[in-house]
């Protein structure tokens, strides 16, 4: 069976192929293609798409695609279920789910940076997940520090770090990167789509859609982009002599009618009426 997903894998798109090849279908073929080609090529080849929005094998609520594979194929191995929160935490930037999640993310990101060929990256990822699986099976209770005083120091330090992280948790890296990405689009017509943003940030589109409002004024991705478009339109109406059609184009609306309708929903008046208002002193 062929399985297909987005190119440049890091977490779910390495963990899930490892799971498929080791526990579900050892003869499976894993395909990595650009995000916009996943569904067309899947239909053409009869391949099963995974870890993309709108397909069966994807994120559901707080669960990632790895979790869905475990549920779908009724994989009850305790070691796999010990891996699940590590994969989920790394894939969703929720490193509090498992102590190993941040380390998995760091190693996976480094592998992706060093290895540009996705199939070669998958082979290295399989070695990584084989090692994690062995740890989950046999070594979870084995500490690295052997002396009691060393273990006590580690416990105290870990508790201190956890309190500090809970009190001063910064936004995830993707939120800062996304803010910069959106800012870069302000000088164009703001035609950025959520799937494009997710692909650029290398995060799952479903996760990005679910978590976006937490870091962007409690607005969904679409609401936030529309707000920026309207803010830009207000500026253009007040400072330029562009026609309504030109402003509609410059702010990313499909046509003048669409622009007028959305503008009125947000401001309570038409663009033409707003432009006629005398400027505030």
C-alpha positions in Angstrom: 0.0 0.0 0.0 1.2 3.5 -0.7 0.8 6.3 1.9 1.3 9.9 1.0 1.8 13.1 3.0 3.5 16.6 2.9 7.2 16.9 2.1 9.9 18.0 4.7 8.7 15.8 7.6 9.7 16.4 11.2 7.4 14.7 13.8 4.1 13.1 12.8 5.3 12.6 9.2 8.2 10.5 10.5 6.5 8.9 13.5 3.5 7.7 11.5 5.6 6.1 8.6 7.7 4.3 11.3 4.5 3.0 12.9 3.1 1.9 9.5 6.3 0.1 8.4 7.0 -1.6 11.7 3.5 -2.5 13.0 0.9 -2.1 10.2 2.4 -2.7 6.7 6.1 -3.6 6.4 5.9 -3.4 2.6 4.3 0.0 2.6 5.7 2.8 0.3 5.8 6.3 1.9 5.5 9.2 -0.5 6.4 12.8 0.3 5.1 15.6 -2.0 4.4 19.3 -1.9 1.3 20.1 0.3 -0.9 21.1 -2.6 -0.2 17.9 -4.5 -1.0 15.4 -1.7 -4.7 14.9 -2.5 -4.5 15.0 -6.3 -1.6 12.4 -6.4 -3.3 10.3 -3.7 -6.4 10.1 -5.9 -4.3 9.4 -9.0 -2.2 6.6 -7.4 -4.9 5.2 -5.0 -2.6 6.1 -2.1 -3.8 6.9 1.4 -3.1 10.5 2.5 -2.2 11.2 6.1 -1.3 14.2 8.3 -3.1 16.7 6.1 -6.3 18.6 6.7 -9.6 17.0 5.6 -8.5 13.3 5.5 -9.2 10.4 7.8 -5.7 10.0 9.1 -5.1 13.4 10.6 -5.4 15.4 13.9 -8.6 15.2 16.0 -9.0 17.7 18.8 -5.8 17.6 20.9 -4.7 14.2 19.4 -2.2 14.1 16.6 -2.1 11.7 13.6 0.1 9.2 15.5 -2.7 8.9 18.1 -5.3 8.2 15.3 -3.2 5.4 13.8 -3.0 3.7 17.3 -6.8 3.9 17.6 -7.6 3.0 14.0 -5.5 -0.2 14.1 -6.2 -1.0 17.7 -2.5 -1.0 18.6 -2.4 -1.7 22.3 1.3 -2.2 22.9 2.1 -0.2 26.1 5.4 1.0 24.7 3.6 2.6 21.8 1.2 4.3 24.2 4.2 5.6 26.1 5.5 7.1 22.9 2.2 8.7 22.0 2.3 11.7 24.4 6.0 12.3 23.4 5.1 12.5 19.7 1.9 14.5 20.5 3.8 17.0 22.6 6.6 17.5 20.1 4.2 17.8 17.2 1.9 20.3 18.8 4.6 22.3 20.7 3.0 21.2 24.0 6.2 20.0 25.6 4.5 19.7 29.0 2.8 16.5 27.8 6.0 14.5 28.2 9.5 15.1 29.5 11.0 13.8 26.3 8.8 15.9 23.9 11.2 18.9 23.7 14.1 16.6 23.0 12.3 14.8 20.3 11.4 18.1 18.6 15.0 19.3 18.9 16.5 16.2 17.4 13.8 16.0 14.6 14.3 19.6 13.7 18.0 19.2 13.5 17.7 16.1 11.3 15.4 17.9 9.0 17.8 20.8 8.8 20.8 18.5 8.0 19.1 16.1 5.6 17.3 17.5 2.6 16.2 14.3 1.0 12.9 13.2 2.6 13.5 9.5 2.0 16.9 9.6 3.6 15.3 11.6 6.4 12.7 8.9 6.9 15.5 6.2 7.2 17.1 8.3 9.9 13.8 8.9 11.6 13.1 5.1 11.7 16.4 4.6 13.6 15.3 7.4 16.0 11.9 5.9 16.7 13.3 2.3 17.0 15.5 3.7 19.7 12.6 5.5 21.4 10.5 2.3 21.2 13.3 0.3 22.9 13.5 2.9 25.6 9.8 2.7 26.1 9.8 -1.1 26.3 12.9 -1.7 28.5 14.5 1.5 29.9 11.9 3.9 31.2 12.7 3.2 34.8 16.5 3.3 34.4 17.9 6.7 35.6 21.1 8.2 34.1 22.1 9.5 37.5 22.9 6.6 39.9 23.8 8.3 43.2 20.8 9.3 45.5 22.1 12.9 45.9 22.3 13.3 42.1 18.8 12.1 41.7 17.5 14.5 44.4 19.3 17.4 42.7 17.7 16.4 39.4 14.2 16.2 40.9 14.6 19.7 42.6 15.9 21.2 39.4 13.1 19.6 37.3 10.4 20.9 39.7 12.0 24.4 39.5 12.0 24.4 35.7 8.4 23.2 35.6 7.2 26.1 37.8 9.2 28.6 35.8 7.8 27.3 32.5 4.2 27.3 33.8 4.5 30.9 35.0 6.4 32.4 32.1 5.5 30.2 29.2 6.3 32.1 25.9 4.2 31.6 22.8 5.4 28.7 20.6 8.0 29.5 18.0 5.5 29.0 15.2 3.3 31.9 16.5 6.2 34.4 16.3 7.2 33.0 12.8 3.6 33.3 11.7 3.3 36.9 12.9 6.4 37.7 10.8 5.0 35.8 7.8 1.7 37.7 7.9 3.6 41.0 8.3 5.5 40.1 5.1 2.2 39.8 3.3 0.9 43.2 4.4 2.6 44.9 1.4 0.9 42.4 -1.0 -2.8 41.7 -1.2 -2.9 39.4 1.9 -3.9 36.3 0.0 -2.2 34.0 2.5 -4.1 30.8 3.2 -4.0 28.7 6.3 -2.7 25.7 4.5 0.1 27.8 2.9 1.0 29.2 6.3 1.0 25.7 7.9 3.3 24.4 5.1 5.7 27.3 5.5 5.9 26.8 9.3 6.0 23.0 9.0 3.1 22.5 11.4 -0.1 20.6 10.9 -2.9 22.7 9.4 -5.5 21.3 11.8 -3.3 22.1 14.8 -2.6 25.6 13.5 -6.3 26.3 12.9 -7.2 25.1 16.5 -4.4 27.0 18.3 -4.3 30.2 16.2 -6.8 32.2 18.3 -4.7 31.7 21.5 -2.0 33.9 20.1 -3.8 36.2 17.7 -6.4 38.4 19.6 -8.9 35.4 20.1 -9.6 35.5 16.4 -9.6 32.6 14.0 -7.1 32.6 11.1 -9.7 33.8 8.6 -11.1 36.5 11.0 -7.6 37.8 11.7 -6.7 38.1 8.0 -10.0 39.8 7.3 -9.3 42.3 10.1 -5.9 43.1 8.6 -7.5 43.6 5.2 -10.1 46.0 6.6 -7.4 47.9 8.5 -5.4 48.2 5.3 -8.5 49.3 3.4 -9.3 52.0 6.0 -5.8 53.3 5.5 -5.9 53.3 1.7 -9.3 55.0 1.7 -8.1 57.8 4.0 -4.7 58.4 2.4 -5.0 57.6 -1.4 -7.2 58.2 -4.4 -7.3 54.6 -5.5 -10.6 53.4 -6.9 -12.8 51.0 -4.9 -11.8 48.2 -7.4 -8.1 48.9 -6.9 -8.4 48.9 -3.1 -10.4 45.6 -3.3 -7.5 44.1 -5.2 -4.8 45.5 -3.0 -6.5 44.2 0.1 -7.0 40.6 -1.2 -10.8 40.6 -2.0 -12.1 38.7 -5.0 -13.9 41.7 -6.4 -15.3 45.2 -5.4 -18.7 43.7 -4.4 -17.1 41.3 -2.0 -14.9 44.0 -0.6 -17.9 46.3 0.0 -19.9 43.6 1.7 -17.2 42.6 4.1 -16.2 46.2 4.8 -19.8 47.1 5.7 -20.0 44.1 8.0 -16.9 45.3 9.9 -17.5 49.1 9.9 -21.2 49.5 9.6 -20.9 51.6 6.4 -19.8 51.3 2.8 -16.3 52.1 1.7 -17.7 55.1 -0.3 -19.5 56.5 2.7 -16.3 56.1 4.8 -14.3 58.0 2.3 -16.7 60.9 2.2 -16.5 61.4 5.9 -14.4 64.4 6.9 -11.2 63.4 8.6 -11.1 63.5 12.4 -9.2 66.4 13.9 
